[in-house]
């Protein structure tokens, strides 16, 4: 069986000079401690999908990811423990004949079969399989003909069930109100969609985009997930697009140095591609006076550092 998750995850105050000068409180929601093999937002998004897979009698999961995808590793680990097969469609056919990096090795070690697609084929497959509506059934049927009967999970695991799973995050935060902003990094939009849907009246959600050029697209994805999961849209959230660090997977030297300083000050290990961008953005925004004094920020630490980022 899959090991139980640590719920609710710890909520810790984070005293930091930049935020104190701005009159802003910062708390960390330590979802990185949620599960040993399926950490953070991956567990929250995958748990309801795994339950649906078992309930529907699926024996195989099929999903998508890049060369260092945490989502692929999480699906592989969870599927293996539950006795399900897993297939990962990986962006970049040139990787097929290269030695596996640590991330792809971990996915294969957990039992995942990897298939490598050209970037064009990957974009088409993920784009058409991402939705929750009947327009995507043809693509899903094509995948099932090639890889057998399977539950298809979109890139990043963000679908209607995932948004519902992430909506549990605000329920673990006591006394949310008008001064509260719950913050998370945004890759595919599922976690932000869930947080926004789960907030009480008055509280707001802020997402920090980790990919370049996502203006409009990410907003549309969050709205689509809201419609798919709840049949309505929510107006209590926004996405910051100014702190992507150059693009998805990019970790410029300035961001890496920020992460090291934050770790030394607060003793919290930071995943670089998502969590460090979130906290760097909040630091910059607080210093610029973007939050009214008295605001309480809760930053969701969505995952663990990669091995090369751990001293």
ZIBELFEN-V844738 format. One record per residue. N is the residue number from 1. RES is the residue in one letter. PSI is psi in degrees with one decimal (999 if undefined). OMEGA is omega in degrees with one decimal (none if undefined). BURIAL is b if it has 16 or more other C-alpha atoms within 10 Angstrom, else e. Layout:
n=N res=RES psi=PSI omega=OMEGA burial=BURIAL
n=N res=RES psi=PSI omega=OMEGA burial=BURIAL
//
This chain:
n=1 res=X psi=154.0 omega=175.9 burial=e
n=2 res=X psi=132.3 omega=-179.3 burial=e
n=3 res=X psi=145.5 omega=-179.8 burial=e
n=4 res=X psi=150.5 omega=178.2 burial=e
n=5 res=X psi=154.2 omega=174.7 burial=b
n=6 res=X psi=101.2 omega=-178.3 burial=e
n=7 res=X psi=136.5 omega=-7.6 burial=e
n=8 res=X psi=153.1 omega=177.9 burial=e
n=9 res=X psi=155.8 omega=-176.6 burial=b
n=10 res=X psi=145.8 omega=174.2 burial=e
n=11 res=X psi=117.2 omega=-172.9 burial=b
n=12 res=X psi=140.4 omega=174.0 burial=e
n=13 res=X psi=144.6 omega=-178.5 burial=e
n=14 res=X psi=98.6 omega=-178.9 burial=b
n=15 res=X psi=118.7 omega=-175.7 burial=e
n=16 res=X psi=137.1 omega=-172.5 burial=e
n=17 res=X psi=-41.3 omega=-177.8 burial=e
n=18 res=X psi=-45.9 omega=-179.0 burial=b
n=19 res=X psi=-38.4 omega=179.1 burial=b
n=20 res=X psi=-41.8 omega=179.1 burial=e
n=21 res=X psi=-31.7 omega=-179.6 burial=e
n=22 res=X psi=-2.6 omega=-177.6 burial=b
n=23 res=X psi=27.8 omega=-175.4 burial=b
n=24 res=X psi=137.3 omega=174.7 burial=b
n=25 res=X psi=146.8 omega=176.2 burial=b
n=26 res=X psi=128.8 omega=172.8 burial=b
n=27 res=X psi=151.3 omega=176.9 burial=b
n=28 res=X psi=125.4 omega=173.8 burial=b
n=29 res=X psi=106.0 omega=-166.9 burial=b
n=30 res=X psi=66.4 omega=176.0 burial=b
n=31 res=X psi=-11.8 omega=174.3 burial=b
n=32 res=X psi=-17.5 omega=-179.9 burial=b
n=33 res=X psi=8.1 omega=-169.9 burial=b
n=34 res=X psi=-42.5 omega=-174.6 burial=b
n=35 res=X psi=142.6 omega=-175.2 burial=b
n=36 res=X psi=-31.3 omega=-177.0 burial=e
n=37 res=X psi=-17.9 omega=178.4 burial=b
n=38 res=X psi=74.0 omega=-167.6 burial=b
n=39 res=X psi=158.8 omega=165.1 burial=b
n=40 res=X psi=-137.9 omega=-175.5 burial=b
n=41 res=X psi=-18.8 omega=177.8 burial=b
n=42 res=X psi=-42.2 omega=178.4 burial=b
n=43 res=X psi=-45.4 omega=-177.1 burial=b
n=44 res=X psi=-37.9 omega=-178.8 burial=b
n=45 res=X psi=-32.8 omega=-176.6 burial=b
n=46 res=X psi=-34.5 omega=-173.2 burial=b
n=47 res=X psi=-50.3 omega=179.5 burial=b
n=48 res=X psi=-29.7 omega=177.5 burial=b
n=49 res=X psi=-37.0 omega=177.1 burial=b
n=50 res=X psi=-40.3 omega=177.0 burial=b
n=51 res=X psi=-40.4 omega=178.4 burial=e
n=52 res=X psi=-39.4 omega=179.7 burial=e
n=53 res=X psi=-46.0 omega=-179.9 burial=b
n=54 res=X psi=-43.5 omega=-178.8 burial=e
n=55 res=X psi=-36.4 omega=-178.2 burial=e
n=56 res=X psi=0.3 omega=176.2 burial=e
n=57 res=X psi=19.3 omega=177.9 burial=e
n=58 res=X psi=146.7 omega=175.3 burial=e
n=59 res=X psi=-1.4 omega=-176.9 burial=b
n=60 res=X psi=138.7 omega=173.0 burial=b
n=61 res=X psi=141.0 omega=175.8 burial=b
n=62 res=X psi=132.1 omega=-179.6 burial=b
n=63 res=X psi=-173.5 omega=-168.8 burial=b
n=64 res=X psi=154.5 omega=175.0 burial=b
n=65 res=X psi=165.4 omega=176.3 burial=b
n=66 res=X psi=-174.0 omega=-173.2 burial=b
n=67 res=X psi=-26.1 omega=-178.5 burial=b
n=68 res=X psi=28.9 omega=-173.1 burial=b
n=69 res=X psi=119.5 omega=172.1 burial=b
n=70 res=X psi=-34.8 omega=179.8 burial=b
n=71 res=X psi=-44.6 omega=178.7 burial=b
n=72 res=X psi=-45.7 omega=-179.5 burial=b
n=73 res=X psi=-40.9 omega=-178.4 burial=b
n=74 res=X psi=-44.5 omega=178.8 burial=b
n=75 res=X psi=-43.0 omega=179.9 burial=b
n=76 res=X psi=-45.2 omega=-178.2 burial=b
n=77 res=X psi=-46.5 omega=-177.9 burial=b
n=78 res=X psi=-42.9 omega=179.8 burial=b
n=79 res=X psi=-42.5 omega=-179.5 burial=b
n=80 res=X psi=-42.6 omega=-179.6 burial=b
n=81 res=X psi=-35.5 omega=-178.3 burial=e
n=82 res=X psi=0.2 omega=179.4 burial=e
n=83 res=X psi=21.5 omega=178.3 burial=e
n=84 res=X psi=147.1 omega=171.1 burial=b
n=85 res=X psi=157.8 omega=177.7 burial=b
n=86 res=X psi=143.1 omega=176.4 burial=b
n=87 res=X psi=130.3 omega=177.4 burial=b
n=88 res=X psi=121.1 omega=175.5 burial=b
n=89 res=X psi=117.0 omega=-169.2 burial=b
n=90 res=X psi=135.8 omega=178.3 burial=b
n=91 res=X psi=119.6 omega=175.8 burial=b
n=92 res=X psi=92.7 omega=-178.0 burial=b
n=93 res=X psi=-21.7 omega=-179.8 burial=b
n=94 res=X psi=-16.1 omega=-179.9 burial=e
n=95 res=X psi=-14.4 omega=-173.2 burial=b
n=96 res=X psi=-38.4 omega=-175.2 burial=e
n=97 res=X psi=6.1 omega=178.8 burial=e
n=98 res=X psi=157.5 omega=174.1 burial=e
n=99 res=X psi=140.1 omega=-178.7 burial=e
n=100 res=X psi=137.1 omega=171.9 burial=e
n=101 res=X psi=176.0 omega=-174.7 burial=e
n=102 res=X psi=-33.7 omega=-176.5 burial=e
n=103 res=X psi=-47.2 omega=178.8 burial=b
n=104 res=X psi=-33.5 omega=175.6 burial=b
n=105 res=X psi=-41.6 omega=-179.6 burial=e
n=106 res=X psi=-40.1 omega=178.7 burial=b
n=107 res=X psi=-44.7 omega=179.5 burial=b
n=108 res=X psi=-37.4 omega=179.6 burial=b
n=109 res=X psi=-28.7 omega=178.6 burial=e
n=110 res=X psi=-1.5 omega=174.5 burial=b
n=111 res=X psi=4.3 omega=-177.6 burial=b
n=112 res=X psi=135.1 omega=172.4 burial=b
n=113 res=X psi=125.6 omega=-177.6 burial=e
n=114 res=X psi=134.8 omega=174.4 burial=b
n=115 res=X psi=131.5 omega=-173.8 burial=e
n=116 res=X psi=127.8 omega=-176.8 burial=b
n=117 res=X psi=151.0 omega=169.3 burial=b
n=118 res=X psi=158.6 omega=-179.3 burial=e
n=119 res=X psi=-36.1 omega=178.1 burial=e
n=120 res=X psi=-45.4 omega=179.5 burial=e
n=121 res=X psi=-36.1 omega=178.7 burial=e
n=122 res=X psi=-46.3 omega=179.9 burial=b
n=123 res=X psi=-42.7 omega=-179.7 burial=e
n=124 res=X psi=-45.8 omega=-177.5 burial=e
n=125 res=X psi=-45.5 omega=-178.4 burial=b
n=126 res=X psi=-38.8 omega=-179.6 burial=b
n=127 res=X psi=-39.2 omega=-177.1 burial=e
n=128 res=X psi=-24.4 omega=-178.8 burial=b
n=129 res=X psi=-3.2 omega=-173.7 burial=b
n=130 res=X psi=-26.8 omega=-172.8 burial=b
n=131 res=X psi=169.3 omega=179.0 burial=b
n=132 res=X psi=10.0 omega=-174.7 burial=b
n=133 res=X psi=176.0 omega=-176.5 burial=e
n=134 res=X psi=-16.3 omega=-179.8 burial=e
n=135 res=X psi=-17.2 omega=-177.1 burial=e
n=136 res=X psi=-0.4 omega=-174.8 burial=e
n=137 res=X psi=-32.8 omega=178.8 burial=e
n=138 res=X psi=-43.3 omega=177.9 burial=e
n=139 res=X psi=-44.3 omega=179.3 burial=b
n=140 res=X psi=-42.0 omega=178.7 burial=b
n=141 res=X psi=-40.2 omega=177.4 burial=e
n=142 res=X psi=-42.9 omega=-179.7 burial=e
n=143 res=X psi=-40.7 omega=-180.0 burial=b
n=144 res=X psi=-34.2 omega=177.1 burial=e
n=145 res=X psi=-34.7 omega=-177.8 burial=e
n=146 res=X psi=-41.7 omega=-173.4 burial=e
n=147 res=X psi=5.7 omega=179.2 burial=e
n=148 res=X psi=174.9 omega=-179.7 burial=e
n=149 res=X psi=128.4 omega=-175.8 burial=b
n=150 res=X psi=158.9 omega=169.6 burial=b
n=151 res=X psi=121.4 omega=-178.0 burial=b
n=152 res=X psi=120.7 omega=176.5 burial=b
n=153 res=X psi=133.8 omega=-178.7 burial=b
n=154 res=X psi=168.9 omega=177.6 burial=b
n=155 res=X psi=132.0 omega=-178.5 burial=b
n=156 res=X psi=-3.9 omega=179.0 burial=b
n=157 res=X psi=13.1 omega=-173.1 burial=b
n=158 res=X psi=103.1 omega=171.8 burial=b
n=159 res=X psi=-170.7 omega=-175.8 burial=b
n=160 res=X psi=-43.5 omega=179.3 burial=b
n=161 res=X psi=-38.0 omega=178.8 burial=b
n=162 res=X psi=-41.9 omega=179.0 burial=b
n=163 res=X psi=-41.4 omega=177.3 burial=b
n=164 res=X psi=-39.9 omega=177.7 burial=b
n=165 res=X psi=-42.0 omega=-179.8 burial=b
n=166 res=X psi=-20.2 omega=179.4 burial=b
n=167 res=X psi=-13.2 omega=177.5 burial=b
n=168 res=X psi=-17.1 omega=-177.6 burial=b
n=169 res=X psi=-51.9 omega=179.2 burial=b
n=170 res=X psi=-28.7 omega=179.8 burial=b
n=171 res=X psi=-19.6 omega=178.4 burial=e
n=172 res=X psi=3.4 omega=-179.1 burial=e
n=173 res=X psi=112.5 omega=-175.7 burial=b
n=174 res=X psi=148.5 omega=167.6 burial=e
n=175 res=X psi=37.5 omega=175.7 burial=e
n=176 res=X psi=140.2 omega=179.9 burial=b
n=177 res=X psi=-155.8 omega=-171.5 burial=e
n=178 res=X psi=-21.5 omega=-179.7 burial=e
n=179 res=X psi=-1.2 omega=-171.8 burial=b
n=180 res=X psi=138.2 omega=170.8 burial=b
n=181 res=X psi=118.8 omega=178.6 burial=b
n=182 res=X psi=126.8 omega=-166.4 burial=b
n=183 res=X psi=144.8 omega=177.1 burial=b
n=184 res=X psi=156.8 omega=171.0 burial=b
n=185 res=X psi=155.9 omega=-177.4 burial=b
n=186 res=X psi=118.1 omega=173.1 burial=b
n=187 res=X psi=-53.4 omega=178.6 burial=b
n=188 res=X psi=-9.8 omega=171.0 burial=b
n=189 res=X psi=-9.2 omega=-175.1 burial=b
n=190 res=X psi=-42.6 omega=-178.4 burial=b
n=191 res=X psi=-44.2 omega=177.9 burial=b
n=192 res=X psi=-41.8 omega=179.3 burial=b
n=193 res=X psi=-44.2 omega=-180.0 burial=b
n=194 res=X psi=-43.6 omega=179.8 burial=b
n=195 res=X psi=-47.8 omega=-178.6 burial=b
n=196 res=X psi=-41.2 omega=-178.8 burial=b
n=197 res=X psi=-28.8 omega=-176.2 burial=b
n=198 res=X psi=-2.7 omega=-176.9 burial=b
n=199 res=X psi=146.3 omega=172.8 burial=b
n=200 res=X psi=166.4 omega=179.6 burial=e
n=201 res=X psi=138.2 omega=176.8 burial=e
n=202 res=X psi=-36.4 omega=178.9 burial=e
n=203 res=X psi=156.0 omega=-176.9 burial=b
n=204 res=X psi=162.3 omega=178.0 burial=b
n=205 res=X psi=143.0 omega=176.7 burial=b
n=206 res=X psi=125.4 omega=174.3 burial=b
n=207 res=X psi=145.7 omega=176.8 burial=b
n=208 res=X psi=114.1 omega=-177.8 burial=b
n=209 res=X psi=135.3 omega=178.7 burial=b
n=210 res=X psi=-0.8 omega=176.1 burial=b
n=211 res=X psi=149.2 omega=-178.2 burial=b
n=212 res=X psi=141.9 omega=175.3 burial=e
n=213 res=X psi=21.1 omega=-177.5 burial=e
n=214 res=X psi=5.2 omega=-178.5 burial=b
n=215 res=X psi=130.4 omega=-179.6 burial=e
n=216 res=X psi=-49.5 omega=-179.9 burial=e
n=217 res=X psi=-49.6 omega=-178.4 burial=e
n=218 res=X psi=-38.8 omega=176.7 burial=b
n=219 res=X psi=-41.5 omega=179.0 burial=b
n=220 res=X psi=-35.9 omega=179.0 burial=e
n=221 res=X psi=-44.0 omega=178.8 burial=b
n=222 res=X psi=-43.6 omega=178.4 burial=b
n=223 res=X psi=-39.1 omega=178.4 burial=b
n=224 res=X psi=-43.1 omega=179.0 burial=b
n=225 res=X psi=-38.3 omega=176.8 burial=b
n=226 res=X psi=-43.8 omega=179.6 burial=b
n=227 res=X psi=-40.5 omega=-178.4 burial=e
n=228 res=X psi=-38.6 omega=-175.0 burial=b
n=229 res=X psi=-33.7 omega=-170.5 burial=b
n=230 res=X psi=-5.3 omega=179.7 burial=e
n=231 res=X psi=18.7 omega=-179.1 burial=e
n=232 res=X psi=168.2 omega=174.5 burial=e
n=233 res=X psi=159.9 omega=-179.0 burial=b
n=234 res=X psi=146.2 omega=-178.9 burial=e
n=235 res=X psi=20.6 omega=-172.5 burial=e
n=236 res=X psi=27.4 omega=-175.6 burial=b
n=237 res=X psi=160.5 omega=171.8 burial=b
n=238 res=X psi=166.4 omega=-179.9 burial=b
n=239 res=X psi=130.9 omega=172.7 burial=b
n=240 res=X psi=128.9 omega=-177.8 burial=b
n=241 res=X psi=12.2 omega=-174.1 burial=b
n=242 res=X psi=9.6 omega=-175.1 burial=b
n=243 res=X psi=39.6 omega=-179.0 burial=b
n=244 res=X psi=-6.5 omega=176.5 burial=b
n=245 res=X psi=21.2 omega=178.6 burial=b
n=246 res=X psi=-10.1 omega=178.2 burial=e
n=247 res=X psi=173.5 omega=-177.5 burial=b
n=248 res=X psi=130.7 omega=179.0 burial=e
n=249 res=X psi=-7.3 omega=-179.4 burial=b
n=250 res=X psi=132.9 omega=176.4 burial=b
n=251 res=X psi=87.7 omega=179.9 burial=b
n=252 res=X psi=162.1 omega=-175.8 burial=e
n=253 res=X psi=-38.7 omega=-179.1 burial=e
n=254 res=X psi=-39.9 omega=178.5 burial=e
n=255 res=X psi=-42.4 omega=178.5 burial=b
n=256 res=X psi=-40.0 omega=178.7 burial=b
n=257 res=X psi=-39.7 omega=175.8 burial=e
n=258 res=X psi=-44.7 omega=-178.3 burial=b
n=259 res=X psi=-42.4 omega=179.8 burial=b
n=260 res=X psi=-43.5 omega=179.3 burial=b
n=261 res=X psi=-42.9 omega=-179.8 burial=e
n=262 res=X psi=-42.9 omega=179.2 burial=b
n=263 res=X psi=-42.1 omega=-179.6 burial=e
n=264 res=X psi=-37.8 omega=-178.0 burial=e
n=265 res=X psi=-37.6 omega=-168.1 burial=e
n=266 res=X psi=-5.9 omega=176.0 burial=e
n=267 res=X psi=23.2 omega=179.6 burial=e
n=268 res=X psi=118.1 omega=177.9 burial=b
n=269 res=X psi=134.5 omega=-174.7 burial=b
n=270 res=X psi=124.8 omega=166.4 burial=b
n=271 res=X psi=134.3 omega=-168.2 burial=b
n=272 res=X psi=-38.8 omega=-168.9 burial=b
n=273 res=X psi=-19.8 omega=-179.7 burial=b
n=274 res=X psi=-61.8 omega=-169.8 burial=b
n=275 res=X psi=-42.4 omega=179.3 burial=b
n=276 res=X psi=-38.1 omega=178.1 burial=b
n=277 res=X psi=-40.0 omega=177.4 burial=b
n=278 res=X psi=-51.5 omega=-174.8 burial=b
n=279 res=X psi=-33.9 omega=174.5 burial=b
n=280 res=X psi=-40.0 omega=178.2 burial=b
n=281 res=X psi=-45.5 omega=-179.7 burial=b
n=282 res=X psi=-38.2 omega=178.0 burial=b
n=283 res=X psi=-46.9 omega=179.5 burial=b
n=284 res=X psi=-43.9 omega=-177.8 burial=e
n=285 res=X psi=-40.0 omega=177.9 burial=b
n=286 res=X psi=-43.7 omega=179.9 burial=b
n=287 res=X psi=-30.4 omega=-179.2 burial=b
n=288 res=X psi=1.4 omega=178.7 burial=e
n=289 res=X psi=24.8 omega=-176.9 burial=e
n=290 res=X psi=-18.9 omega=-179.9 burial=e
n=291 res=X psi=131.3 omega=178.1 burial=b
n=292 res=X psi=145.0 omega=174.7 burial=e
n=293 res=X psi=139.6 omega=-176.4 burial=b
n=294 res=X psi=-9.4 omega=177.1 burial=e
n=295 res=X psi=140.4 omega=173.0 burial=b
n=296 res=X psi=115.7 omega=179.2 burial=b
n=297 res=X psi=133.1 omega=171.2 burial=b
n=298 res=X psi=111.9 omega=-179.5 burial=b
n=299 res=X psi=122.4 omega=179.5 burial=b
n=300 res=X psi=115.6 omega=178.2 burial=b
n=301 res=X psi=99.7 omega=-164.6 burial=b
n=302 res=X psi=-11.6 omega=-177.5 burial=b
n=303 res=X psi=177.2 omega=-177.0 burial=b
n=304 res=X psi=153.9 omega=175.4 burial=b
n=305 res=X psi=150.6 omega=171.1 burial=b
n=306 res=X psi=156.6 omega=-176.7 burial=e
n=307 res=X psi=-37.6 omega=-177.8 burial=e
n=308 res=X psi=-14.0 omega=178.8 burial=e
n=309 res=X psi=-2.9 omega=-177.9 burial=e
n=310 res=X psi=121.8 omega=-178.5 burial=e
n=311 res=X psi=999 omega=none burial=e
//
